[in-house]
Amino acid sequence: MRTLVIACGAVAREVRAVTDQLPAFDLRCIPATLHNEPAKIVPAIEAILDEGGYDRTLLALGDCGTGGGLDCLCERRGVTRLPGAHCYAFFAGLPEFDAMMEEELGTFFLTDFLARQFDTMVMAPLGLDRKPELRDMYFGHYKRLVFLSQQPDDALLAKAEAAAHTLGLRFEHRPTGLTPFARELAQLAA
């Protein structure tokens, strides 16, 4: 049985890290930058699906702003995806993520990928690198930045703390590891 996993580029490293828990599969990624243009996510995935050649396809993606469009695509095409609205829920686990949102609705999250790519995924697309005065317009209702780390990395931890400072948010670090993500992906593949 040939299995295709379509993932967001933001979780490709993590998908590869848990491959020992999955049957043989091919991995295709859509660009992580599509989060800034969520209307393009479904067409990008549809184009990959149209290439065919697989017995089944799994999506390692959240809804990521498609407004339910991704779930409609999954239903129409017989594709299964990880549960949750985004990768933050994948990495923390749905119950833990929901608890964090109950604690503080005004939470901005970073993963290892987003800490690594903060300037190109957050600062530049929002124009904050050119107009820092826009910070309060975008982040005025946020209270904290939670760094959900998948791997221990002091350099990424420092980048995440710097991002919180740049955005004027209280910093929290919650190491998630890959266990919740690996468990959900393995269940999806079973």
N, C-alpha and C positions, 0 to 999 in steps of 0.2 A: 504494500500500500504506500503510495507516494503522498507525503504530507507537505503542505506549504504553510509556513507561518509568515504572515504579513505583520510587520511591526512598525511602530513609529521609530524613526532613527534615534529618538531620545532614549529608547530602551533596548537598542540592539546589543549593546555590550552585556546587559543583564540577561537577555535571552540566551546569548552565547554562553554565559557563565553557568547557566542551569541546564545545559543540553544533556548532561549525563542522566537527567531525570526524564528525558523525553525520548520517544522513538525517533528513528532517523527522520530528518526533515530538511527541507530547504528553507532558507530565510531570505525574504525580500523586505526592504524597508522603504517607507515613504519618508520624504525629508521632514525633519523635526520643525523646520520653519513653516510648515503648513499650519501649525497651531496659530500663527498670526493671520492665516487666511483659511478658516475652517470650512468655508464653502467648497474648497478644492480637495478636501480629504476624501470624500466619497467618490468623486470622479477618479482620483488617483488610485484608489483601491479597486474600483470597477475595472480600470484599464489593466491592472495586474490580473484580476480574475478572468478577464476576457482572453488572456493568453492561454489559459487552460493547462492541461497536462498533469493535473493532480487529482488524486482520489478524494482528498479532503483538504480543507483550508481552515486554519485557525487564525484569529486576529488577536494580536497582543497590542491592543489599542483600547483606550477608553472612548467615550463619546467625543471628547475633545472639542466641544463646541459645535458639533454638527446638528444639534437640536433634535436628536433622535434619527437623523438621516442614516447614520451608520447602522443602527438596529434595523431600520427598514431594509437596508441593503442586505444585511445578514439574513433576515427572514426571506427575502425574495430570492437570494442566491444559495441558501442552505449552508451558510457559513456560521461558525460559532466564535464568539469573542469573549475575552476576559470580562468578568463582571466589574462594574464600576464606571464612574464618569471620567476618570483620568488616572494617570500613572501614580499619583500620590496615594490613591486608595489601593492600587496594586501593591505598592511597596509597604505601606503601613499595615495593610489588611483592612477590610471594610469596617469591622467594629471599632478598631483603634482610630481610623480616620474619622468616623462619625463622632466618636468621643472627643477628638480634637476640635471638630467644628462646633460641638456643643459647648466646649470650654470657651472658645473665642471665635465667633463667626468672622471677624475681621482678621483672618490669617492668610498670609501669602506663603506659599510653599516653594522650597527648592529641593531638587534631587541632586545626586552626584552630577548628572549631565547638566542640569541648569546652573549649578554652582560653577562648573567648569566653563560653561558658555554664557554666563550672565550678561556680559557686554553685548554679545551678538544676538542673544535671544530676548533680552529685556531692554537694556539701555538703548541700543541703536534703533530697534523697531518702534519704540515709544518716543524716540527723539530726545530722551533724557540726557544723552551724551552731548547734544547740541543746545538744549534748553532745559537746564536742570530745574528751572522754576516751575516746570510742569509736574514735578514730583508730587506736590500736594494735591493737584487735580486728579492724578491717577491713584495715589496711595493714601490720600487723606483719611479714608475710612478704615484703613488697615491699622492694626495695633501691633501685630507681631509677625516675624518671619520664622517659620519652622523649617529647619534643614533636616530632611529625612535622608540620612546617609545610608548607602548600600554597602560601602566598603570603608574601613578605617583609613583615613587619609588626612593628615594634619594640614597639608597644603589646601585641600578642598574645604576643610573646616574653616581655615583662615579666610578663604574667598567668600564663603557663605556669611561669616561674621561681617566682612567688609561690605557685602551686599546689603545686609540688614542696616548697617550704619549709613550707607548711601541713601537708602530709602527712608531712613528715620524711624525704623521699626525695632521693637524689642526682639532680641535674638534668643531662639531655643534650638537645641540640637537634640534630635531623637534618632539614634541609630536604629535602623530597621533591619539591616542585613538583607539577605535575599530570600529568607524562609517563606514569608507570606506570598511573595511573587512566585517562587518556585512551586509552592504547593498549589496555587491556583492554576498555573500553567500546566503542571502535571495532571491535575484533574481534568482540565480542558482537553488534554491530549489522550486521556484514557478512553 
